[in-house]
């Protein structure tokens, strides 16, 4: 069956092929021309998904033309997100396949090891932080359903724009905007997905509803989606391990955004998103044999102990005020937001007397952003963006039986900042900025729980009475960038930027051996990012690239000492490059590719050692093509490839955490959509088109029997959407 289905799909592909991941930019000659098209017009213009449109970037807190940003940026449009969504609804998959410099997908509910340029990435929803830096649960990428996204903005390299946790950059999920042209419009979609290899038990389904419109001064977007994923099987038809698995998930998402235009210059906007993803399965994990290609970890029938694994809830809400010419020519944007998040991992014997860990995080914050333009002459103009970030974050990890693993850490962060953008004539852009981090963390008294040592099977570190205390961190971060945009053929930039983070404080506290917090090895990490990049276009070819070098005097790598996880504080250096290009082969055919390479080392007393796979992903090549046989029909084919990575030797015949060799693989995905009668759309997606049998990147570098999990075999998704 798999061969017949694959052949039919391949024939379908030969009639057409894929959509581009990077959007070409055209050059405009002066500032007035660039600003003549409003942000709303550009973002809602259907042609903005095509090749020759400039894109407005708002992740830097000020709407900007992409050509004027002196740093590496990847934008995923609504159309690009939908192309990937036809293949998989997992945001880890969507981003891993689309963003150069971001690590490979994990094919799990967590994004452990899916770093950006070798460092942690800060994930946000409309500027609301989803990452939990006090205790990194590595589930921040799957914090909402991708169907509510208007676009995704990825700012790469250490950045001070949004503060704590953005060592490798930031990912900002921008939610949908209202369609203000009608009183009511929307769409309904329903679909199914299932494995083409032993499809029994694999069928899932999803249904979603969107309503949007504008009534007088009020505009709105309301949507809901429910999905059940079914079983996931590998290329041989074996059920994948349920631990952190995408198997048998029940996913809910409810989203609402209501805007009120007080007048032409003043607006209020209320946003709320609820996301739930929990696993309800009749399978348990059966350990494989690490290193034996034919012995993966699989799922077998059985009863999983504990509560359903996953994210029982993630609430996000914000109230924003946007004022134009609030004081003189100064614009203001103020947002009050909160997040309430809970996630559970599997029940296990990791803690003494067994248990199921749950991490809870509650955030309350205020972002105040002002922008003042200035013009000294026709050759010197720009704007000053400045403001204040206030954040309260309360995070803890507990077992569902009530025992406390990590006490309720209370972080308060006050950070004033400013960014200066100066235009010297129409073509030279200089950006500089400062951000002052003032972080205070209160830790109460607590007693540690014993943690299993998987080398000798004993429990260590339990019963230590740790006296709490206050931890204070202060850092002044600086950034500067220069970009020249005169030549459409070659637009270079150089930049320097710093980031600040308190690296996984919870992991340090969990294994504290001292009897007071002030004696533990808790230190903040400041990273310095140096970058040279360029973009350009000639005739039907567009391209971009970047070379970067990142350093930090203190590291944040997980290492295992005597069988227990710790954080290495040794200095780190990371470097790499990204290249991408796109070519219009024919009016109906686009082809393109991007390549990412990252390498990194940490410095020990007597030597330098490579960073592990949890930080450094192997080289990634993504190639794609689009064929549009009809105006309303497109087919997207994508290839994902790695040449692998092998930097470590086994110790006593075994690889430790992060050191397992990663073997090369090449896989293909297919996505297609056809719209008829203008508002009816059939969508089709095929994951792992040719049923490639291979292991996920994370399962290889983790190098243990229980996490040795293969990737999905061929999986088909079909849906029908009706707009009105």
C-alpha positions as CSV (number, residue, x, y, z in Angstrom):
1,X,0.0,0.0,0.0
2,X,2.8,2.4,0.9
3,X,4.4,2.0,-2.5
4,X,1.2,2.6,-4.4
5,X,0.3,5.6,-2.3
6,X,3.8,7.1,-2.6
7,X,3.8,6.6,-6.4
8,X,0.4,8.4,-6.7
9,X,1.6,11.2,-4.6
10,X,4.8,11.5,-6.6
11,X,2.8,11.7,-9.8
12,X,0.6,14.4,-8.1
13,X,3.8,16.3,-7.3
14,X,5.1,16.2,-10.8
15,X,2.1,18.3,-11.8
16,X,3.3,20.9,-9.4
17,X,5.6,21.8,-6.5
18,X,6.2,23.9,-3.4
19,X,6.1,27.4,-1.8
20,X,9.1,29.4,-0.7
21,X,10.3,29.8,2.8
22,X,12.1,33.1,2.4
23,X,10.4,36.1,0.9
24,X,12.3,38.3,-1.5
25,X,12.6,41.9,-0.9
26,X,12.6,44.8,-3.4
27,X,14.7,47.9,-3.0
28,X,13.0,51.3,-2.6
29,X,15.0,54.5,-3.1
30,X,14.0,56.7,-0.2
31,X,12.4,56.7,3.2
32,X,9.2,58.4,2.0
33,X,8.5,55.8,-0.6
34,X,9.1,53.0,1.9
35,X,6.7,54.5,4.4
36,X,4.1,55.4,1.9
37,X,2.4,52.0,2.3
38,X,1.0,51.6,5.8
39,X,1.8,48.6,8.0
40,X,-1.8,47.4,7.9
41,X,-1.8,47.6,4.1
42,X,1.3,45.6,3.7
43,X,0.3,42.9,6.2
44,X,-3.1,42.5,4.7
45,X,-2.1,42.7,1.1
46,X,-2.4,39.3,-0.6
47,X,0.6,40.1,-2.7
48,X,2.7,40.2,0.5
49,X,3.0,36.4,0.3
50,X,4.6,36.7,-3.2
51,X,8.2,37.4,-4.2
52,X,8.7,41.1,-4.6
53,X,7.2,42.6,-1.5
54,X,9.0,44.2,1.4
55,X,7.9,43.0,4.8
56,X,7.2,45.0,7.9
57,X,9.0,43.7,11.0
58,X,7.5,44.5,14.3
59,X,9.5,42.2,16.6
60,X,12.0,45.1,17.2
61,X,9.1,47.0,18.8
62,X,8.8,49.4,16.0
63,X,7.3,48.6,12.6
64,X,10.2,48.6,10.1
65,X,11.1,47.7,6.6
66,X,13.1,44.5,6.6
67,X,15.8,46.1,4.5
68,X,16.5,48.5,7.4
69,X,17.1,45.9,10.1
70,X,20.8,45.3,10.7
71,X,20.4,41.8,11.9
72,X,19.3,38.4,10.7
73,X,15.5,38.0,10.5
74,X,13.3,35.1,9.2
75,X,9.7,35.8,8.6
76,X,7.0,33.1,8.1
77,X,3.9,34.4,6.4
78,X,0.4,33.1,6.9
79,X,0.7,31.2,3.6
80,X,4.0,29.6,4.6
81,X,2.6,28.5,7.9
82,X,-0.4,27.0,6.2
83,X,1.9,25.1,3.8
84,X,3.7,23.5,6.8
85,X,0.4,23.0,8.7
86,X,-0.9,20.8,5.9
87,X,2.0,18.5,6.8
88,X,2.1,18.8,10.6
89,X,0.3,20.8,13.3
90,X,3.4,20.6,15.6
91,X,5.0,24.0,15.8
92,X,8.3,22.4,16.5
93,X,8.1,20.7,13.1
94,X,6.9,23.8,11.3
95,X,9.7,26.0,12.7
96,X,12.4,23.3,12.4
97,X,11.6,22.9,8.7
98,X,11.4,26.6,7.9
99,X,13.9,28.6,9.9
100,X,17.6,28.6,9.0
101,X,19.7,28.4,12.2
102,X,17.0,26.7,14.3
103,X,17.6,23.1,15.3
104,X,15.8,20.1,13.8
105,X,12.4,19.2,15.0
106,X,12.2,16.8,18.0
107,X,9.0,15.1,16.8
108,X,7.9,15.4,20.5
109,X,5.8,17.6,22.7
110,X,9.0,19.2,23.9
111,X,11.7,21.2,22.0
112,X,14.7,20.1,24.0
113,X,17.8,20.7,22.0
114,X,16.0,22.8,19.3
115,X,18.3,25.8,19.9
116,X,18.8,28.8,17.7
117,X,22.4,29.2,16.7
118,X,23.5,27.0,19.5
119,X,21.8,29.0,22.3
120,X,18.4,29.1,24.0
121,X,15.6,31.0,22.2
122,X,13.0,33.2,23.9
123,X,9.4,32.3,22.6
124,X,6.6,34.8,22.8
125,X,3.0,35.2,21.8
126,X,2.3,38.8,20.8
127,X,5.2,39.8,23.1
128,X,4.1,37.6,26.0
129,X,7.0,35.4,27.1
130,X,6.2,31.6,26.9
131,X,9.7,30.4,27.9
132,X,10.3,29.6,31.6
133,X,13.9,30.6,32.2
134,X,13.7,29.8,36.0
135,X,13.0,26.1,35.1
136,X,13.3,25.3,31.4
137,X,10.6,22.8,30.6
138,X,11.5,23.0,26.8
139,X,7.8,23.1,25.8
140,X,7.5,26.7,24.9
141,X,7.4,26.3,21.1
142,X,4.1,24.3,21.4
143,X,2.4,27.0,23.4
144,X,-0.6,27.6,21.1
145,X,-2.2,26.2,17.9
146,X,-0.6,27.4,14.7
147,X,-4.0,28.1,13.1
148,X,-4.3,31.3,15.1
149,X,-1.0,32.7,13.7
150,X,-0.9,35.6,11.2
151,X,2.9,35.3,11.0
152,X,6.0,34.3,12.9
153,X,9.0,36.6,13.4
154,X,12.4,35.1,14.3
155,X,15.2,37.5,15.3
156,X,18.5,35.6,15.4
157,X,21.5,36.1,17.6
158,X,21.8,37.3,21.2
159,X,19.3,40.2,21.6
160,X,18.5,42.6,24.4
161,X,15.2,43.7,22.8
162,X,13.0,41.6,25.1
163,X,15.4,40.7,27.9
164,X,15.9,37.5,29.9
165,X,16.3,34.3,28.0
166,X,17.1,35.5,24.4
167,X,20.6,34.1,24.2
168,X,20.2,32.7,20.7
169,X,17.4,35.1,19.6
170,X,13.6,35.3,19.9
171,X,10.6,33.8,18.2
172,X,7.5,36.0,18.3
173,X,4.1,34.4,17.4
174,X,2.0,37.1,15.9
175,X,-1.7,36.2,16.2
176,X,-4.4,36.8,13.6
177,X,-5.8,40.3,12.8
178,X,-9.4,41.0,12.1
179,X,-10.9,41.3,8.6
180,X,-12.3,44.8,8.8
181,X,-13.9,44.8,5.4
182,X,-17.0,42.9,6.5
183,X,-19.3,42.7,9.5
184,X,-18.8,39.0,9.7
185,X,-16.7,36.5,7.7
186,X,-14.7,33.4,8.5
187,X,-14.0,29.8,7.7
188,X,-14.8,26.3,8.8
189,X,-12.3,23.5,8.4
190,X,-12.4,19.8,9.1
191,X,-9.8,17.1,8.3
192,X,-8.2,13.8,9.1
193,X,-4.6,12.5,9.3
194,X,-3.3,8.9,9.5
195,X,-0.3,6.8,8.8
196,X,0.0,5.1,5.4
197,X,2.1,2.4,7.1
198,X,-0.3,0.1,9.1
199,X,-3.0,2.7,9.3
200,X,-5.0,0.8,11.9
201,X,-5.4,2.9,15.0
202,X,-3.5,5.9,13.6
203,X,-6.4,8.0,12.3
204,X,-6.8,11.4,13.9
205,X,-9.1,14.3,13.1
206,X,-9.4,18.0,13.6
207,X,-12.1,20.7,13.3
208,X,-11.8,24.5,13.5
209,X,-14.0,27.5,13.2
210,X,-13.0,31.2,12.6
211,X,-15.2,34.2,12.8
212,X,-14.0,37.8,12.2
213,X,-15.3,41.2,11.2
214,X,-15.9,44.8,12.2
215,X,-19.1,46.4,13.7
216,X,-18.9,50.2,14.0
217,X,-15.7,50.8,16.0
218,X,-15.2,47.3,17.2
219,X,-13.3,44.6,15.3
220,X,-13.0,41.0,16.3
221,X,-11.4,37.6,15.6
222,X,-12.7,34.5,17.4
223,X,-11.5,31.0,16.7
224,X,-11.5,27.5,18.1
225,X,-9.9,24.3,17.2
226,X,-10.0,20.7,18.5
227,X,-7.7,17.9,17.4
228,X,-7.0,14.3,18.2
229,X,-3.8,13.0,16.7
230,X,-4.2,9.2,16.8
231,X,-1.2,6.8,16.9
232,X,2.2,7.7,15.3
233,X,4.1,4.9,13.6
234,X,7.7,4.7,12.2
235,X,8.6,3.6,8.7
236,X,8.3,-0.1,9.7
237,X,4.8,0.4,11.2
238,X,5.9,0.3,14.9
239,X,4.1,2.6,17.4
240,X,6.4,5.4,18.5
241,X,7.2,5.8,22.2
242,X,4.5,7.7,24.0
243,X,6.9,9.5,26.3
244,X,6.9,13.2,25.2
245,X,5.1,11.7,22.2
246,X,2.7,13.2,19.7
247,X,0.7,10.0,19.9
248,X,-3.0,10.1,21.1
249,X,-3.0,13.8,21.9
250,X,-6.2,15.8,22.5
251,X,-5.5,19.4,21.6
252,X,-7.8,22.4,22.4
253,X,-7.2,26.0,21.4
254,X,-9.6,29.0,21.9
255,X,-8.6,32.4,20.7
256,X,-10.2,35.8,20.8
257,X,-9.0,39.3,19.9
258,X,-11.3,42.3,20.2
259,X,-10.2,45.8,19.1
260,X,-11.9,49.2,19.7
261,X,-11.0,52.2,17.7
262,X,-11.5,55.1,20.1
263,X,-10.7,57.5,17.2
264,X,-8.2,57.6,14.3
265,X,-5.2,57.9,16.7
266,X,-6.2,55.8,19.7
267,X,-7.1,52.1,20.0
268,X,-7.7,49.4,22.7
269,X,-7.1,45.7,22.0
270,X,-7.9,42.7,24.2
271,X,-6.4,39.3,23.3
272,X,-6.9,35.9,25.0
273,X,-5.6,32.5,24.0
274,X,-6.2,29.1,25.7
275,X,-4.2,26.1,24.8
276,X,-4.4,22.5,26.1
277,X,-2.5,19.5,24.9
278,X,-2.7,16.2,26.9
279,X,-2.0,12.6,26.0
280,X,-4.7,9.9,26.4
281,X,-3.1,6.7,25.3
282,X,-3.2,2.9,25.9
283,X,0.5,2.5,25.3
284,X,3.6,2.6,27.4
285,X,7.3,2.9,26.3
286,X,9.4,-0.2,25.7
287,X,13.1,0.7,25.7
288,X,15.2,0.1,22.6
289,X,18.9,-0.7,22.3
290,X,20.8,2.5,21.7
291,X,23.1,2.1,18.6
292,X,21.2,-0.8,17.2
293,X,19.3,0.6,14.2
294,X,16.6,-2.1,14.3
295,X,15.9,-1.8,18.0
296,X,14.2,1.6,18.6
297,X,12.1,2.5,21.6
298,X,8.5,1.8,20.8
299,X,5.1,1.9,22.3
300,X,3.4,-1.3,23.5
301,X,0.0,-1.9,25.0
302,X,-0.1,-0.9,28.7
303,X,-1.5,1.4,31.3
304,X,0.6,4.6,32.0
305,X,0.7,5.6,35.6
306,X,-0.1,9.1,36.7
307,X,-2.1,11.9,35.2
308,X,-2.2,12.5,31.4
309,X,1.1,13.8,30.2
310,X,1.3,17.2,28.5
311,X,0.1,20.8,29.0
312,X,-3.3,20.8,30.9
313,X,-3.5,24.6,30.3
314,X,-1.7,27.6,29.0
315,X,-3.7,30.9,29.4
316,X,-2.4,34.0,27.8
317,X,-4.1,37.4,27.8
318,X,-3.2,41.0,27.1
319,X,-4.8,44.4,27.1
320,X,-3.1,46.9,24.9
321,X,-3.4,50.6,24.2
322,X,-2.0,52.0,21.0
323,X,-1.8,55.8,20.7
324,X,-0.5,57.7,17.6
325,X,0.8,61.2,18.2
326,X,0.1,60.8,21.9
327,X,2.4,63.6,22.9
328,X,3.4,65.7,19.9
329,X,4.6,63.2,17.4
330,X,5.4,60.5,20.0
331,X,3.5,57.2,19.6
332,X,2.8,55.0,22.6
333,X,2.1,51.3,22.9
334,X,1.3,49.9,26.4
335,X,0.5,46.3,27.1
336,X,-0.6,44.7,30.3
337,X,-0.4,40.9,30.1
338,X,-0.5,37.6,32.0
339,X,0.3,34.0,31.5
340,X,-0.7,31.0,33.6
341,X,0.9,27.7,32.5
342,X,1.1,24.2,33.7
343,X,2.9,21.2,32.2
344,X,3.3,17.6,33.3
345,X,5.9,15.1,32.2
346,X,5.7,11.3,32.6
347,X,5.5,9.4,35.9
348,X,8.9,7.7,36.5
349,X,11.4,6.6,39.1
350,X,13.7,9.6,38.5
351,X,12.8,11.0,42.0
352,X,13.0,8.9,45.1
353,X,9.8,7.0,45.8
354,X,8.7,7.7,42.2
355,X,6.5,10.6,41.1
356,X,5.2,12.8,38.3
357,X,6.8,16.2,38.0
358,X,4.7,19.3,37.1
359,X,6.1,22.8,36.3
360,X,3.9,25.8,36.9
361,X,4.6,29.3,35.9
362,X,2.6,32.5,36.4
363,X,3.6,35.7,34.8
364,X,2.3,39.2,35.1
365,X,3.9,42.0,33.1
366,X,3.7,45.5,31.6
367,X,5.4,46.7,28.5
368,X,5.5,50.4,27.9
369,X,6.9,51.4,24.5
370,X,7.2,55.0,23.1
371,X,8.5,56.1,19.8
372,X,9.6,59.6,18.9
373,X,10.7,60.5,15.3
374,X,13.1,63.3,14.5
375,X,14.6,65.0,11.4
376,X,17.6,67.3,11.6
377,X,17.9,67.6,7.8
378,X,17.1,65.7,4.6
379,X,20.3,63.7,5.3
380,X,19.9,63.0,9.0
381,X,16.6,61.6,10.4
382,X,15.4,58.7,12.5
383,X,13.5,57.7,15.6
384,X,14.0,57.0,19.2
385,X,12.2,53.9,20.7
386,X,12.3,53.8,24.5
387,X,10.3,52.4,27.4
388,X,10.1,50.1,30.4
389,X,9.5,46.4,30.9
390,X,8.1,45.1,34.2
391,X,7.7,41.4,34.8
392,X,6.8,39.2,37.7
393,X,7.4,35.5,37.2
394,X,6.5,32.8,39.8
395,X,7.7,29.3,38.9
396,X,7.9,26.0,40.8
397,X,8.2,22.3,40.1
398,X,6.3,19.9,42.2
399,X,5.2,16.2,42.1
400,X,1.5,15.5,41.6
401,X,1.5,13.8,45.0
402,X,2.3,17.2,46.7
403,X,6.1,16.9,47.2
404,X,8.1,19.9,46.2
405,X,11.0,19.5,43.8
406,X,11.9,23.1,43.2
407,X,10.4,25.8,45.5
408,X,8.2,28.6,44.3
409,X,10.8,31.0,42.9
410,X,9.6,34.6,42.6
411,X,11.3,36.8,40.0
412,X,10.8,40.5,39.6
413,X,12.4,42.2,36.6
414,X,12.5,45.9,36.0
415,X,14.2,46.9,32.7
416,X,14.3,50.4,31.1
417,X,15.6,50.5,27.5
418,X,16.0,52.6,24.4
419,X,16.8,52.0,20.8
420,X,18.0,54.7,18.4
421,X,17.6,54.3,14.7
422,X,19.3,56.9,12.6
423,X,19.1,57.3,8.8
424,X,22.0,59.0,7.1
425,X,20.4,59.8,3.8
426,X,18.1,57.1,2.2
427,X,20.6,54.2,2.3
428,X,22.7,54.1,5.5
429,X,21.0,52.8,8.7
430,X,22.6,53.0,12.1
431,X,20.9,51.4,15.1
432,X,22.2,51.5,18.7
433,X,20.5,50.6,22.0
434,X,20.8,49.9,25.7
435,X,18.8,47.9,28.1
436,X,19.3,47.7,31.9
437,X,18.3,44.5,33.5
438,X,17.4,44.6,37.2
439,X,16.4,41.1,38.4
440,X,15.5,40.0,41.9
441,X,14.7,36.4,42.7
442,X,13.3,35.3,46.1
443,X,13.8,31.6,47.0
444,X,12.0,30.2,50.1
445,X,13.5,27.5,52.4
446,X,13.0,24.0,51.1
447,X,14.4,20.4,51.3
448,X,15.7,18.5,48.3
449,X,14.4,15.2,47.0
450,X,16.7,12.4,46.1
451,X,17.4,12.0,42.4
452,X,18.2,8.7,40.7
453,X,21.8,8.1,39.6
454,X,21.4,6.0,36.5
455,X,25.0,4.9,36.7
456,X,24.7,2.9,39.9
457,X,20.9,3.0,40.5
458,X,21.0,4.8,43.8
459,X,19.3,8.0,44.9
460,X,21.5,10.9,45.8
461,X,21.2,14.5,47.0
462,X,18.0,14.1,49.0
463,X,17.2,15.5,52.4
464,X,19.3,18.6,52.2
465,X,17.6,21.5,54.1
466,X,18.4,24.5,52.0
467,X,17.9,28.0,53.4
468,X,16.4,30.4,50.9
469,X,17.3,34.0,50.2
470,X,17.3,36.8,47.7
471,X,19.3,36.8,44.5
472,X,20.0,40.0,42.7
473,X,21.3,40.3,39.1
474,X,22.1,43.5,37.2
475,X,23.4,43.9,33.7
476,X,23.7,46.7,31.2
477,X,23.4,45.4,27.6
478,X,24.4,47.1,24.5
479,X,23.6,46.6,20.8
480,X,24.7,48.4,17.6
481,X,24.1,47.7,13.9
482,X,24.9,49.3,10.6
483,X,23.3,48.5,7.3
484,X,23.7,49.9,3.7
485,X,20.8,49.5,1.3
486,X,21.7,51.4,-1.8
487,X,22.6,48.4,-4.1
488,X,19.8,46.0,-4.7
489,X,22.5,43.5,-5.7
490,X,24.2,43.6,-2.3
491,X,22.9,45.0,1.0
492,X,25.4,44.3,3.8
493,X,25.1,44.8,7.5
494,X,27.3,44.4,10.6
495,X,26.0,44.1,14.2
496,X,26.9,43.5,17.8
497,X,24.4,42.6,20.4
498,X,24.4,41.3,24.0
499,X,21.9,39.1,25.8
500,X,21.2,38.3,29.5
501,X,19.7,35.2,31.1
502,X,19.5,33.5,34.4
503,X,20.2,30.0,33.1
504,X,17.8,27.4,34.5
505,X,18.0,28.3,38.2
506,X,15.6,25.5,39.0
507,X,18.0,22.8,37.9
508,X,20.7,24.2,40.2
509,X,18.3,24.4,43.2
510,X,16.9,20.8,42.5
511,X,20.4,19.3,43.1
512,X,21.7,21.8,45.7
513,X,24.3,20.3,48.0
514,X,24.8,23.5,50.0
515,X,22.5,24.4,52.9
516,X,21.9,28.0,51.7
517,X,20.9,29.4,48.3
518,X,23.7,32.0,48.5
519,X,26.3,29.3,48.4
520,X,25.1,27.6,45.2
521,X,26.6,28.2,41.8
522,X,23.9,30.5,40.6
523,X,25.2,33.0,38.1
524,X,23.7,35.0,35.2
525,X,25.0,34.5,31.6
526,X,25.8,37.4,29.3
527,X,26.4,36.4,25.7
528,X,28.0,38.6,23.0
529,X,27.0,38.2,19.4
530,X,29.0,39.5,16.4
531,X,27.5,39.2,13.0
532,X,28.1,40.1,9.4
533,X,25.3,39.6,6.9
534,X,23.9,40.6,3.5
535,X,21.0,40.2,1.2
536,X,20.5,41.0,-2.4
537,X,18.5,40.4,-5.6
538,X,19.4,40.2,-9.3
539,X,16.9,39.5,-12.0
540,X,14.9,36.4,-10.8
541,X,17.4,35.5,-8.0
542,X,17.3,36.6,-4.4
543,X,19.6,35.6,-1.7
544,X,20.8,36.3,1.9
545,X,23.4,35.1,4.3
546,X,25.0,35.7,7.7
547,X,28.2,34.8,9.5
548,X,28.1,35.0,13.3
549,X,30.4,34.5,16.3
550,X,29.0,34.3,19.9
551,X,30.9,34.2,23.2
552,X,30.0,34.0,26.9
553,X,32.3,34.0,29.8
554,X,29.9,31.7,31.7
555,X,28.3,28.7,30.0
556,X,24.9,27.0,30.4
557,X,25.5,23.5,29.1
558,X,24.0,20.4,30.8
559,X,26.7,17.9,31.7
560,X,26.3,14.7,33.7
561,X,28.7,14.2,36.6
562,X,28.6,10.8,38.3
563,X,25.2,10.1,36.6
564,X,23.5,13.3,37.7
565,X,22.7,16.4,35.6
566,X,24.5,19.7,36.3
567,X,25.2,23.0,34.6
568,X,28.7,23.6,33.3
569,X,29.8,27.3,33.9
570,X,32.8,27.1,31.6
571,X,33.3,29.8,28.9
572,X,31.8,29.1,25.5
573,X,32.4,30.1,21.9
574,X,29.9,29.4,19.1
575,X,30.2,30.3,15.5
576,X,28.5,29.5,12.2
577,X,26.8,30.7,9.1
578,X,23.5,30.6,7.2
579,X,22.9,30.9,3.5
580,X,19.7,31.0,1.5
581,X,18.6,31.6,-2.1
582,X,15.5,31.5,-4.2
583,X,15.2,31.5,-8.0
584,X,12.1,32.0,-10.2
585,X,12.7,29.2,-12.7
586,X,9.4,29.9,-14.5
587,X,6.4,32.2,-13.9
588,X,4.8,29.1,-12.3
589,X,7.9,27.6,-10.7
590,X,10.1,28.8,-7.8
591,X,13.0,26.8,-6.4
592,X,15.2,27.6,-3.4
593,X,17.3,26.3,-0.6
594,X,18.9,27.3,2.7
595,X,21.8,25.9,4.6
596,X,22.8,26.3,8.3
597,X,26.0,25.4,10.0
598,X,26.8,25.8,13.7
599,X,29.7,24.8,15.8
600,X,30.7,25.5,19.4
601,X,33.1,24.7,22.2
602,X,33.5,25.2,25.9
603,X,36.8,25.9,27.6
604,X,37.9,23.7,30.4
605,X,41.0,24.3,32.5
606,X,43.3,22.2,30.3
607,X,41.5,21.9,27.0
608,X,38.6,22.9,24.8
609,X,35.7,20.4,24.2
610,X,32.8,20.5,21.7
611,X,29.4,21.4,22.9
612,X,27.0,18.6,22.9
613,X,24.0,17.8,20.6
614,X,21.6,19.5,23.1
615,X,23.2,22.8,22.1
616,X,24.7,22.3,18.6
617,X,22.6,20.8,15.9
618,X,24.2,19.1,12.8
619,X,24.3,21.0,9.5
620,X,20.8,21.5,8.0
621,X,19.9,21.8,4.4
622,X,16.4,22.6,3.4
623,X,15.5,22.7,-0.4
624,X,12.1,23.4,-1.8
625,X,10.2,24.1,-5.0
626,X,6.8,25.5,-5.9
627,X,4.7,24.8,-8.9
628,X,1.5,26.7,-9.5
629,X,-0.3,25.0,-12.4
630,X,-3.3,27.2,-11.8
631,X,-3.8,30.4,-10.0
632,X,-5.6,28.7,-7.2
633,X,-3.6,25.5,-7.1
634,X,-0.1,25.1,-5.6
635,X,2.1,22.2,-4.6
636,X,5.0,22.5,-2.2
637,X,7.7,19.9,-2.0
638,X,10.4,20.1,0.7
639,X,13.6,18.3,1.3
640,X,15.3,18.2,4.8
641,X,18.9,16.9,4.9
642,X,21.8,16.7,7.3
643,X,25.3,15.3,6.8
644,X,25.3,14.4,10.5
645,X,27.7,15.3,13.3
646,X,30.2,13.1,15.1
647,X,32.4,15.0,17.6
648,X,32.8,12.7,20.6
649,X,34.4,9.3,21.5
650,X,32.6,6.9,23.8
651,X,33.7,6.6,27.4
652,X,34.1,3.1,28.6
653,X,32.3,1.9,25.5
654,X,29.3,4.2,26.0
655,X,28.2,7.6,24.9
656,X,26.9,10.1,27.5
657,X,24.2,12.7,27.3
658,X,24.6,15.0,24.4
659,X,27.6,13.1,22.8
660,X,25.9,10.5,20.6
661,X,26.8,10.6,16.9
662,X,24.2,11.9,14.5
663,X,23.9,10.1,11.2
664,X,23.0,11.7,7.9
665,X,19.5,11.5,6.5
666,X,17.3,13.0,3.8
667,X,13.6,13.2,4.0
668,X,10.8,14.8,1.9
669,X,7.5,16.4,2.7
670,X,4.7,17.4,0.4
671,X,1.9,20.0,0.7
672,X,-0.8,21.1,-1.7
673,X,-3.9,23.2,-1.8
674,X,-6.6,23.8,-4.4
675,X,-9.3,26.5,-4.1
676,X,-12.4,26.2,-6.2
677,X,-15.5,28.5,-6.3
678,X,-13.2,31.1,-4.7
679,X,-14.0,30.1,-1.1
680,X,-13.7,26.3,-1.0
681,X,-10.3,24.8,-0.4
682,X,-9.0,21.2,-0.4
683,X,-5.7,20.7,1.4
684,X,-3.3,17.7,1.3
685,X,-0.1,17.1,3.1
686,X,2.3,14.1,3.2
687,X,4.9,13.9,5.9
688,X,8.0,11.7,5.1
689,X,6.8,11.2,1.5
690,X,9.1,8.3,0.6
691,X,8.8,6.6,4.0
692,X,12.4,7.2,5.1
693,X,13.4,5.0,8.0
694,X,15.6,7.1,10.3
695,X,16.0,8.3,13.9
696,X,15.2,11.8,15.1
697,X,18.2,14.0,15.9
698,X,17.4,14.3,19.6
699,X,17.1,10.5,20.0
700,X,20.7,10.1,18.6
701,X,22.5,12.7,20.7
702,X,20.6,11.7,23.9
703,X,22.3,8.3,23.6
704,X,20.2,6.2,25.9
705,X,17.9,3.2,25.4
706,X,14.7,4.8,26.6
707,X,14.8,7.8,24.2
708,X,16.0,6.0,21.1
709,X,13.0,6.9,19.0
710,X,12.6,7.0,15.2
711,X,10.8,9.6,13.1
712,X,7.4,9.2,11.7
713,X,6.8,7.0,8.7
714,X,4.6,8.4,5.9
715,X,1.6,10.2,7.3
716,X,-1.2,11.8,5.2
717,X,-3.3,14.8,6.1
718,X,-6.4,15.8,4.2
719,X,-8.8,18.6,5.0
720,X,-11.6,20.7,3.5
721,X,-12.1,24.4,4.4
722,X,-15.1,26.6,3.5
723,X,-14.8,30.4,3.8
724,X,-17.7,32.8,3.9
